Amino acid sequence: MENLGLVSVIMPVFNSEKYLKGAIESVLNQTYPYFELIVVNDGSTDRSEEIIKSFKDERIVYIKHEKNLGVAEARNTALKVAKGKWGAVIDADDVWLKERLEKLIPILVEGSERVFVEDDHILCFDSPNGLKQWGSQLELFNNIRLYENITEFDLITFLQGGSPLLHPIFPLSVVREKGIMQIQSLVPREDLCFYFELFLSGLKLKVTKE
């Protein structure tokens, strides 16, 4: 498979033992092999560290905060050491389909580092019989129905669509050039502020309907 640039995958972890193994495995199983997985243990007191260290994969970069600093600071720690051309964020209770990077990175390349990209998320809820699918995040929470394979948003159309909180993949060159970081005091809307900064840096958002 062609190398379209290293992806720095950022995973903040805080007391996430229930779903952490599945989240890490979903990154390691990506069909696009050119990535590093930066796992930041943000002062967990459960079995999270044990689970992280059980993986013997040279693509994992493990960083530990001795005390809990918050999800935004954990992501900032990873951004500071990221070596990739592209940045991606996954939470410790999320799972990626194995083709996610393979399908999204070419869209970034075609955009010549002037776009960031996103796909829809399938929301699930826990049950005694395991996770059950609920439905599309864009449709359930933002009333956004994507009819084209790829839909482009600028800041105005993003706001009109209800400002969906997703996990885009973005060019790290823009983040470094503009000094864009996440702000802990804005949690739980630190993601949204980060997106706004990407828009204000001149990027457009492309969203696939998958």
C-alpha positions, 0 to 999 in steps of 0.5 A: 500500500502506498505511503501517503504520510505518517498518521499520528493517532492520539488516544487520551486514557483515563480509567478506561479499562472496560473498552481500552483493549478494543480501542487499541486493537482497532488502531493496530488493525488498520489496513493503512499501516503507516501510523504511530499510536500515541497513548497518553495515560492521564493519571489512571488508577484502574488497570489501564496501564496494565492493558496498555503495556500488554501490547508489544507493538513498536508503533505504540508511543506510551506517555504517562501523566503522574496525575490527572490533567484532563483530556485536553491536556492529554491530547496536547501532550501527544500533539507536542511529540507527534511525528506524523504528517496527519493527526487523528484522535480516538477516545479510549471507548471508541472503535475504528473500522479497520479501513478507516485510515485507508479511506480517509487519508487519500481525501486529505492528500487530494486536498493538499493539506487545505482540508480536514476530513471526517466520517459519520459515527455509529453510536452504541449503548451498553447492555447486559448482552454487550454493545448495541447499535443506536444509529448515526451521530450526524442524523440523531444529534445534528439532523444532517443527512449526507446525500453525496459521497463527500460533502464539504463544509466551511465554518458557516455551513458547519455551524448551520449543521449544528456543529457536530462533535466528531473526530476528524483527521487533520494536517499537523502542519497547520496545527504546528504553524498556527500553534493550535492546542486544546483548551482544558477550561473549555471541556467538554467543548474543547473539540469544538474550539479545536475545529473552529481554529482549523476553520479559521486557519483556512481549512475546509471540512470534508465529511464522507457519508460512510 
